[in-house]
Amino acid sequence: MLWQRCEASFIFCRLAEAEDENQALRSKAGLLNDYQTEVRRLREDIALLTQRREVLQWSAVRKKEPQSLFYYKDIGLADAQDEICKLRAKAGLVDDYERKIRNLRDEMSLSCISPTVGKWDYLDGDFTDTLKTYRYTPRLTSVLSIDDPMQRVRQQNLIARFNDMFAQDRLDALDTLRRYSDDHENNQRIIYTAISEAFSVAKLAFRQFKLKVRANLAKTHYGPDTLEEAVQDYINRNNDLYDLPGMVSDVIRAMNRNPKIFLPPDASFAIIQPFIREAVKMAWQMSSLAHPLDIAVATDAELFDDNKYRRSYDSEYTAPLVNHHIWPCLMQGIRVVVKGEALTRRGASLNSPRRGRSPVRPLSPYPRSRSRSVSPFRRSRSPSPRRSMSPGRWS
């Protein structure tokens, strides 16, 4: 036991010495940055003074009055001599700072590269290689771990909510849109644009929120957990601190700027505000996970990817290109969690649909009869997943 205590005390002393040297190196690194900043400023001053000296000499020579030519020459040369003295003084300061910079770099290189110099003799090559290749790996009990209970429970609930929005909320929003427009393809584009813009707005707002939380916690954080763990723990405990009405308004404004979707002049995209509201809430909660969920980037006329999407029932199954997307693909990193849905059609292109192509009805609180509808809208024919269906079947 005695030799173990001696060894522990010896290791503790070496760790204390290493910490002292680490602090010294940090101070030297800060001093080195200050010197480099001062050198850059002095060089800028030297360049400015050189230009002023040249201007003074040139102006003394270019004076037009012959009777005062020598007078202006004397003035210009005197000013130039003063500028030369200032230049010499600043050049001497630059030389001093550059010499100090070289000395600091030599000391830091000896401390970090030569493991057998001075008090750094216990840092062998393997230890320095380990420091260079070190990557932080969260503990199993950390809030940043993929196996964290909070992460797993919230992730499963959000995946189930994503499927419910496809099976129920999407169809309710389509029923609302059908009261104002009979163009089924345009209505599907509106729903997809709404969910895409909801994720974009929510991710941007969450990024700003996380930066603010990190800046506030960095001032007072002290403990066994890392700063990132403290930030994620705060986000988990305060998951509802966001401006939902403001984000909904941002989504509607973004939809108004999209040239591929349209509604009659007497209607606005606020008619599907309940759907947008739920999409924004879901997107915020998915973004606030330690390992966030996100939708895949998609464009019209892209090559159909069977790993990310399934074809809708009215698609042309031999068509290789996507005409438009009906529902986004949910991903976690590069892993597909839930497949989306797309409509494939031959001749698909990136051109936006023409606004005068689809018949539009005036504003009315009552929907048209199904006998006058030009598109299949029955819920029984929709390829929606059942609520009881597990998310694993969509991956």
C-alpha positions as CSV (number, residue, x, y, z in Angstrom):
1,M,0.0,0.0,0.0
2,L,2.9,2.4,0.8
3,W,4.4,2.1,-2.7
4,Q,1.0,2.6,-4.2
5,R,0.6,5.8,-2.3
6,C,4.0,7.0,-3.3
7,E,3.3,6.2,-6.9
8,A,0.0,8.1,-6.7
9,S,1.6,11.1,-5.1
10,F,4.3,11.0,-7.7
11,I,1.8,10.9,-10.5
12,F,-0.2,13.7,-8.9
13,C,3.0,15.9,-8.7
14,R,3.7,15.2,-12.4
15,L,0.1,16.1,-13.3
16,A,0.4,19.4,-11.3
17,E,3.7,20.2,-13.1
18,A,2.0,19.4,-16.4
19,E,-0.9,21.7,-15.6
20,D,1.5,24.5,-14.7
21,E,3.4,24.1,-18.0
22,N,0.1,24.1,-19.8
23,Q,-0.9,27.4,-18.2
24,A,2.5,28.8,-19.1
25,L,2.1,27.7,-22.7
26,R,-1.3,29.2,-22.9
27,S,0.0,32.6,-21.6
28,K,2.8,32.4,-24.1
29,A,0.4,31.6,-26.9
30,G,-1.7,34.7,-26.0
31,L,1.4,36.8,-25.9
32,L,2.4,35.5,-29.3
33,N,-1.0,36.5,-30.7
34,D,-0.6,40.0,-29.2
35,Y,2.8,40.3,-30.7
36,Q,1.6,39.2,-34.1
37,T,-1.3,41.7,-33.9
38,E,1.1,44.5,-33.0
39,V,3.4,43.6,-35.9
40,R,0.5,43.7,-38.4
41,R,-0.5,47.1,-37.0
42,L,3.0,48.5,-37.2
43,R,3.4,47.2,-40.8
44,E,0.2,49.0,-41.8
45,D,1.5,52.2,-40.1
46,I,4.8,51.9,-42.0
47,A,3.0,51.4,-45.3
48,L,0.8,54.5,-44.6
49,L,3.9,56.6,-43.6
50,T,5.7,55.5,-46.7
51,Q,2.9,56.6,-48.9
52,R,2.6,59.9,-47.1
53,R,6.4,60.5,-47.6
54,E,6.1,59.8,-51.3
55,V,3.2,62.2,-51.6
56,L,5.0,65.0,-49.8
57,Q,8.1,64.6,-52.0
58,W,6.0,64.5,-55.1
59,S,4.0,67.6,-54.2
60,A,7.2,69.6,-53.4
61,V,8.6,68.9,-56.8
62,R,5.3,69.5,-58.7
63,K,4.7,73.1,-57.4
64,K,4.1,75.4,-60.3
65,E,5.3,78.8,-58.8
66,P,9.0,79.3,-59.6
67,Q,9.5,81.9,-57.0
68,S,8.5,79.6,-54.2
69,L,9.8,76.3,-55.5
70,F,12.7,76.1,-53.1
71,Y,10.5,77.0,-50.2
72,Y,8.1,74.2,-50.9
73,K,11.0,71.9,-51.5
74,D,12.4,72.7,-48.1
75,I,9.0,72.1,-46.5
76,G,8.5,68.8,-48.3
77,L,12.0,67.5,-47.5
78,A,11.7,68.4,-43.8
79,D,8.4,66.6,-43.5
80,A,9.9,63.6,-45.4
81,Q,12.8,63.6,-43.0
82,D,10.4,63.5,-40.0
83,E,8.5,60.6,-41.7
84,I,11.8,58.8,-42.2
85,C,12.6,59.0,-38.5
86,K,9.2,57.7,-37.6
87,L,9.7,54.8,-40.1
88,R,13.0,53.9,-38.6
89,A,11.6,53.9,-35.1
90,K,8.6,51.7,-36.1
91,A,10.9,49.4,-38.1
92,G,13.0,48.9,-35.0
93,L,9.9,48.0,-33.0
94,V,8.9,45.5,-35.7
95,D,12.3,43.9,-35.5
96,D,12.0,43.6,-31.7
97,Y,8.5,42.0,-31.9
98,E,9.6,39.6,-34.6
99,R,12.6,38.5,-32.5
100,K,10.2,37.9,-29.5
101,I,7.9,36.0,-31.7
102,R,10.7,33.7,-32.9
103,N,11.8,33.1,-29.3
104,L,8.3,32.2,-28.2
105,R,7.9,29.8,-31.1
106,D,11.2,28.2,-30.2
107,E,10.1,27.7,-26.6
108,M,6.7,26.3,-27.5
109,S,8.2,24.0,-30.0
110,L,10.7,22.7,-27.5
111,S,8.0,22.2,-24.9
112,C,5.6,20.4,-27.3
113,I,7.9,18.5,-29.6
114,S,11.0,17.6,-27.5
115,P,9.6,15.3,-24.8
116,T,13.0,14.9,-23.0
117,V,13.6,18.6,-22.2
118,G,13.1,20.0,-18.6
119,K,9.9,19.1,-16.8
120,W,8.3,17.5,-19.9
121,D,10.4,14.4,-19.8
122,Y,7.4,12.2,-18.9
123,L,5.7,13.1,-22.2
124,D,6.8,10.3,-24.5
125,G,6.0,10.0,-28.2
126,D,2.9,7.8,-27.7
127,F,1.4,10.4,-25.3
128,T,1.9,13.3,-27.8
129,D,0.4,11.2,-30.6
130,T,-2.6,10.5,-28.4
131,L,-3.1,14.2,-27.8
132,K,-3.0,14.9,-31.5
133,T,-5.6,12.2,-32.3
134,Y,-7.9,12.7,-29.3
135,R,-11.6,12.9,-30.0
136,Y,-14.2,13.4,-27.3
137,T,-16.6,10.4,-26.9
138,P,-19.6,11.0,-24.7
139,R,-20.1,8.6,-21.8
140,L,-22.9,6.1,-21.8
141,T,-24.7,8.2,-19.1
142,S,-24.2,11.5,-21.0
143,V,-27.1,13.4,-22.4
144,L,-25.1,13.5,-25.7
145,S,-25.1,9.7,-26.0
146,I,-27.3,8.1,-28.6
147,D,-28.5,5.6,-25.9
148,D,-29.6,8.3,-23.5
149,P,-33.1,7.5,-22.3
150,M,-34.3,11.0,-23.0
151,Q,-33.0,10.8,-26.6
152,R,-34.6,7.4,-27.2
153,V,-38.0,8.2,-25.8
154,R,-38.3,11.6,-27.4
155,Q,-37.1,10.2,-30.7
156,Q,-39.6,7.4,-30.8
157,N,-42.4,9.8,-29.9
158,L,-41.4,12.2,-32.6
159,I,-41.2,9.5,-35.3
160,A,-44.7,8.4,-34.3
161,R,-45.9,12.0,-34.6
162,F,-44.3,12.3,-38.0
163,N,-46.3,9.3,-39.2
164,D,-49.5,10.6,-37.7
165,M,-49.0,13.9,-39.5
166,F,-48.7,12.1,-42.8
167,A,-51.7,9.8,-42.1
168,Q,-54.1,12.4,-40.6
169,D,-53.0,16.1,-40.5
170,R,-51.9,16.0,-44.1
171,L,-55.3,14.8,-45.3
172,D,-57.1,17.4,-43.2
173,A,-55.0,20.1,-44.7
174,L,-55.7,18.7,-48.2
175,D,-59.4,18.8,-47.5
176,T,-59.0,22.5,-46.5
177,L,-57.1,23.3,-49.6
178,R,-59.6,21.6,-51.9
179,R,-62.2,24.2,-50.9
180,Y,-60.2,26.8,-52.7
181,S,-58.4,24.9,-55.4
182,D,-59.1,21.8,-57.4
183,D,-55.5,21.3,-58.6
184,H,-54.5,18.2,-56.6
185,E,-50.9,18.4,-57.6
186,N,-50.7,22.1,-56.5
187,N,-52.2,21.2,-53.2
188,Q,-49.7,18.4,-52.6
189,R,-46.9,20.9,-53.4
190,I,-48.3,23.3,-50.9
191,I,-48.3,20.7,-48.1
192,Y,-44.7,19.6,-48.9
193,T,-43.5,23.2,-49.1
194,A,-45.2,23.9,-45.7
195,I,-43.4,21.1,-44.0
196,S,-40.1,21.9,-45.7
197,E,-40.2,25.6,-44.7
198,A,-41.3,24.6,-41.2
199,F,-38.1,22.6,-40.8
200,S,-35.9,25.3,-42.3
201,V,-37.4,28.0,-40.0
202,A,-37.2,25.8,-36.9
203,K,-33.6,24.8,-37.5
204,L,-32.5,28.4,-37.9
205,A,-34.4,29.5,-34.8
206,F,-33.0,26.6,-32.8
207,R,-29.4,27.3,-33.9
208,Q,-29.7,30.9,-32.6
209,F,-31.3,29.7,-29.4
210,K,-28.5,27.2,-28.8
211,L,-25.8,29.8,-29.5
212,K,-27.4,32.1,-26.9
213,V,-27.6,29.3,-24.3
214,R,-24.0,28.3,-24.9
215,A,-22.8,31.9,-24.5
216,N,-24.7,32.3,-21.2
217,L,-23.6,29.0,-19.7
218,A,-20.0,29.5,-20.7
219,K,-19.7,32.4,-18.2
220,T,-20.7,30.4,-15.2
221,H,-20.2,26.7,-16.2
222,Y,-18.0,24.7,-13.8
223,G,-18.4,21.0,-13.0
224,P,-17.6,17.5,-14.1
225,D,-19.8,17.8,-17.2
226,T,-18.6,19.4,-20.4
227,L,-20.1,22.7,-21.7
228,E,-21.9,20.8,-24.5
229,E,-23.5,18.5,-22.0
230,A,-24.6,21.4,-19.9
231,V,-26.1,23.1,-22.9
232,Q,-27.9,19.9,-24.0
233,D,-29.2,19.3,-20.5
234,Y,-30.6,22.9,-20.4
235,I,-32.3,22.4,-23.8
236,N,-33.9,19.1,-22.6
237,R,-35.3,20.9,-19.5
238,N,-36.5,24.0,-21.4
239,N,-37.7,22.5,-24.7
240,D,-40.7,24.9,-25.0
241,L,-38.8,28.2,-25.0
242,Y,-39.4,29.2,-28.6
243,D,-41.5,31.8,-30.4
244,L,-44.1,29.6,-32.1
245,P,-46.4,32.4,-33.6
246,G,-43.3,34.1,-35.0
247,M,-42.0,31.0,-36.7
248,V,-45.5,30.2,-38.2
249,S,-45.5,33.7,-39.7
250,D,-42.0,33.1,-41.1
251,V,-43.2,29.9,-42.8
252,I,-46.2,31.6,-44.3
253,R,-44.0,34.4,-45.6
254,A,-41.6,31.9,-47.1
255,M,-44.5,30.1,-48.8
256,N,-45.7,33.4,-50.3
257,R,-42.3,33.8,-52.0
258,N,-42.3,30.4,-53.5
259,P,-43.2,30.6,-57.3
260,K,-44.2,26.9,-57.6
261,I,-47.3,27.1,-55.4
262,F,-50.3,29.3,-55.6
263,L,-53.8,29.9,-54.3
264,P,-56.7,32.1,-55.6
265,P,-56.3,35.8,-54.9
266,D,-59.0,35.7,-52.3
267,A,-57.2,33.1,-50.2
268,S,-53.9,32.9,-48.4
269,F,-51.7,30.1,-47.1
270,A,-52.9,30.9,-43.6
271,I,-55.9,28.6,-44.2
272,I,-53.6,25.7,-43.3
273,Q,-52.2,27.4,-40.3
274,P,-53.1,24.5,-37.9
275,F,-51.0,22.2,-40.0
276,I,-48.1,24.6,-40.2
277,R,-48.3,25.1,-36.5
278,E,-48.0,21.4,-35.8
279,A,-45.2,21.0,-38.3
280,V,-43.2,23.8,-36.7
281,K,-43.6,22.3,-33.2
282,M,-42.5,18.9,-34.5
283,A,-39.5,20.4,-36.4
284,W,-38.4,22.3,-33.3
285,Q,-38.5,19.2,-31.1
286,M,-36.7,17.2,-33.7
287,S,-34.0,19.8,-34.0
288,S,-33.5,20.0,-30.2
289,L,-32.5,16.4,-29.9
290,A,-28.9,15.6,-29.0
291,H,-28.8,13.6,-32.3
292,P,-31.4,15.6,-34.3
293,L,-33.8,14.3,-36.9
294,D,-34.1,16.2,-40.2
295,I,-35.8,15.8,-43.6
296,A,-33.8,15.0,-46.7
297,V,-33.0,17.7,-49.2
298,A,-35.1,17.1,-52.4
299,T,-35.7,18.9,-55.7
300,D,-38.1,18.4,-58.5
301,A,-37.0,16.3,-61.5
302,E,-34.4,14.5,-59.4
303,L,-33.6,10.8,-59.9
304,F,-36.0,8.7,-57.8
305,D,-34.3,7.1,-54.8
306,D,-35.9,3.9,-53.7
307,N,-34.1,4.0,-50.4
308,K,-35.6,7.3,-49.4
309,Y,-39.0,7.4,-51.0
310,R,-41.9,5.2,-52.1
311,R,-44.0,6.0,-55.2
312,S,-47.5,7.2,-54.8
313,Y,-50.4,5.1,-56.2
314,D,-50.9,7.4,-59.2
315,S,-47.2,7.4,-60.2
316,E,-45.8,6.1,-63.4
317,Y,-43.7,3.2,-62.1
318,T,-41.4,3.1,-65.1
319,A,-40.6,6.8,-64.8
320,P,-37.1,7.5,-63.4
321,L,-37.6,11.1,-62.4
322,V,-39.6,12.7,-59.6
323,N,-42.3,15.0,-60.8
324,H,-42.9,16.4,-57.3
325,H,-42.6,15.3,-53.6
326,I,-45.6,14.5,-51.5
327,W,-44.0,13.9,-48.1
328,P,-40.4,14.3,-47.1
329,C,-38.0,11.6,-46.0
330,L,-37.0,11.7,-42.3
331,M,-33.3,11.1,-41.6
332,Q,-30.8,11.0,-38.8
333,G,-27.5,11.9,-40.2
334,I,-27.1,9.6,-43.2
335,R,-29.5,7.0,-41.9
336,V,-33.0,6.9,-43.3
337,V,-35.5,6.7,-40.4
338,V,-38.9,7.0,-42.3
339,K,-39.4,6.9,-46.0
340,G,-41.1,9.8,-47.8
341,E,-43.4,9.7,-50.7
342,A,-43.0,11.0,-54.2
343,L,-44.9,11.1,-57.5
344,T,-42.9,9.9,-60.5
345,R,-43.9,10.9,-64.0
346,R,-42.2,10.8,-67.4
347,G,-41.2,14.3,-68.7
348,A,-40.8,15.7,-65.2
349,S,-38.9,19.0,-65.3
350,L,-37.8,21.8,-63.0
351,N,-40.2,24.3,-64.6
352,S,-42.8,25.6,-62.1
353,P,-46.4,24.9,-62.9
354,R,-48.3,27.5,-64.8
355,R,-50.8,29.4,-62.6
356,G,-53.5,29.5,-65.2
357,R,-53.6,25.8,-65.9
358,S,-55.7,24.7,-63.0
359,P,-59.4,25.7,-62.4
360,V,-59.9,27.8,-59.3
361,R,-63.1,28.3,-57.5
362,P,-64.1,31.5,-55.5
363,L,-63.9,31.6,-51.8
364,S,-66.6,29.4,-50.2
365,P,-67.0,27.9,-46.8
366,Y,-68.4,24.7,-48.3
367,P,-66.4,22.1,-50.3
368,R,-67.5,21.0,-53.8
369,S,-69.3,17.8,-54.2
370,R,-67.1,14.8,-55.0
371,S,-68.8,14.2,-58.3
372,R,-67.3,17.5,-59.6
373,S,-63.8,16.8,-58.4
374,V,-61.1,16.2,-61.0
375,S,-58.7,14.4,-58.7
376,P,-58.9,11.2,-56.6
377,F,-59.2,12.4,-53.0
378,R,-60.7,9.4,-51.1
379,R,-59.0,8.7,-47.9
380,S,-59.4,5.0,-48.5
381,R,-57.2,5.3,-51.6
382,S,-54.5,7.3,-49.9
383,P,-51.3,5.5,-49.3
384,S,-51.1,6.7,-45.8
385,P,-49.6,4.5,-43.1
386,R,-51.9,3.3,-40.3
387,R,-51.3,4.7,-36.9
388,S,-50.6,1.3,-35.4
389,M,-47.9,0.6,-38.0
390,S,-44.4,0.7,-36.5
391,P,-41.9,3.2,-37.9
392,G,-39.4,0.4,-38.6
393,R,-41.4,-0.7,-41.7
394,W,-40.8,2.7,-43.3
395,S,-37.0,2.7,-43.0
